[in-house]
Amino acid sequence: MKRFAILVAVLAFTYAALPASADSVNLVPSGSNSYSYSYIYTFPTGSPYTPSYGTGIGLVETANYTSSGYDYFEAWGGTTTGSITKFAQDYVYFDGGWYEASGNWTFNSKTDVFSGNFSGPGGKTWFFTETLGTPGVYGTYNYSGYYSLQESSVLSGSMTTTPEPGGLVLLGTGLCGMGGFLRRKLIRR
């Protein structure tokens, strides 16, 4: 029985020590029929859109098109503090399906990084990061009193899954088993 307990503890510890793997997807389109865009909407105080989108940067929208399909990220209801805008609502179109996120996406206007996570394909939690081009490089439009819009592209982007924490459970179980075994052995002496 003791040998079996030691074997189980060693196997659990060995399995837990294996590196967790994560899926990864490159979001930057490449090829002759590929392109991307990003829109950053800013809403002034008093705009009729502020109840839905907030003031300051209230809506960020990006899309990446390739010959095999496209992905689309949108977040709105922004609250801006300094250079960071946190959004209340967001959703994704990726891999042929729409996914609602949990309202935790952010946009950093100093670094032009748009990021967040969502529950997506395969029931996995996906984390995405996109670096947008210089805002306004394709055009800046001011719809006085309503909103301003800055057009650009997506320079870089990727999505990765969050690895499952099951390995930590096995590690904890193995350590508890080894601790119990050592305790019994020390008490008998």
N, C-alpha and C positions, 0 to 999 in steps of 0.2 A: 504494500500500500504506500509506503514511504517513497519507494522508487517511482511509483506512478505519479504521486503528488509532485515530486521534483521534476519529472519529465513534463508534466502539464505546465508547471511554472516556467520552465526553460523554453518550451514551445511558445507559450503566450508572450514571453519577453522577446523572443526572437521575432515573432510576427509583428509585435508592436514597434520594433526597431526598424522595420522596413520603411522606406520613404513613402509618404502618401503621394499619389499621383493626381494631377489635375489636368482637365481638358483645356485646350487653348485654341482660340480662333483669331486670325488676323482680320481686322475690319477694314484695312486700307485696300481699296480697289486697285487692281493693276490690269493692264491690257488696253487695247485700243478702244473698246466699247465700254470702258469703266469710268465712273466719275463719282464725285461726292459733293455735298454742299452742307453748309451750316448757316442757320439764321439765329441771330440774337436779337430779341425784342426787348426794348426798354420802355417802360410806361411811366409818364410823369404823374405827379400828384394831381388829382382832379380829372384824370382821364376816365371816360366811361368804362374802360376795361379793367381798371384797378380792382374792383370787387372780385373779379375772377383771377387776375394775373398778379396782383400786388403792384407795388411801386418799385422803381429801379429795374434791374434785369428780372423780368417776370416770365419769360418764355425762351427756352433754348430748344432748337430742333436740328437734328442732323440726319443725313441719309447717305448711304454708300451703295452704289449700283455697280453690278458686274453682269457679265453675260449669263451667269447662272442664277441671278436673283438679286435681292436687295435686303438691307436691314435699315431700320428706322428707329430713332430714339427721340423722345420728346418729354420735356419736363416743364411744368408751369406752376403758378402760384408761388413765385419766388419771394423770399425775404432776404434782403441784402444787408450784410454787416461787413463794413470794410470792403475788401475785394471778394469775399465769399458770398455766394448766393445759395441758399438751401431751398429746395423746392418741396411743395406740399403734395403734388401729384405728378405721376410720371408713368409712361408705358413704352413698350418695345414691340416692334414687329421684327421677328428674327426666325429664320429657318421655317418659314411658312405659317407662323402662328403669332397671335397677339398675346402679350404678357403684361399684366399690370404689376407695377413695382410697389414698394412699401413706402414711398414718399421720403426717401433718404438720399436723393441725388443732390450733387452740388456742382457749381460752376465757379471757377476761380478766374476772375477777370484780369489778374496780373499775369498768370501763366497760360491763360486760355485753355485750361483743362476742364473737361466735362466728365463726370464719373458717377457711378452708382452701382447698385446690385439689384437683382431681380430673380424670381423663381422662374426658370425657363425650361428649355428642352430637356427631356429626361428627368424632370422633377428636381433638377439640380439647382443650386444657388450659383448664379453667374455674377461676376464682377466685371464691369467694363470701364475702360478709360480711353478717352479720345482727346487728342490735342488738336485744337482748331487753328486754322490759319489766322493771319492778322485780321481782326474784325474790320469789315468795310473794304477789303481788298477787291471784292467784286462789285461793291456798291454800298452806299449808305443812303437811306431814305428817311426823311423826317415828315411824318404825317402830323403836323402841328397840333398839339393838344391831345392827340390820341396815342401815338407811339412812334418810336424810331426803330428802324430795322437795319442791321448790319449783315451783309452777306459775305461768306467766305467758303473755305473748303475744310475737309478733315485731313490734317497732315499725317497723323498717325493714330492708330487705335487697335485695341486688342480686348478680348474677353477671355476670362479664365474661370474655371469652376473652383469652388471652395472645397478642399479635400474633406472627406468624411472623417469625423473625429473618433470613429470606431477603434482605431489603433490605440488611442489613449485609454479607452475602456479596458482593452486587453492588457495594456501595460499595467494599469492600476490593479486589475485582478491578479495578474502574475506576481506583482510585488506584494500584495496582501497574502497570497498563498505562500510565498517564500518567507514572509515575515512570520506567519503562523507556524510554519514548519520549524523555523529557527527558534521561536519562542518555546515550542514544545520540547525541542531538543535541549535548550538551556535549562528549563524547569526540571527535567528528569535528572540532570547532573547534580 
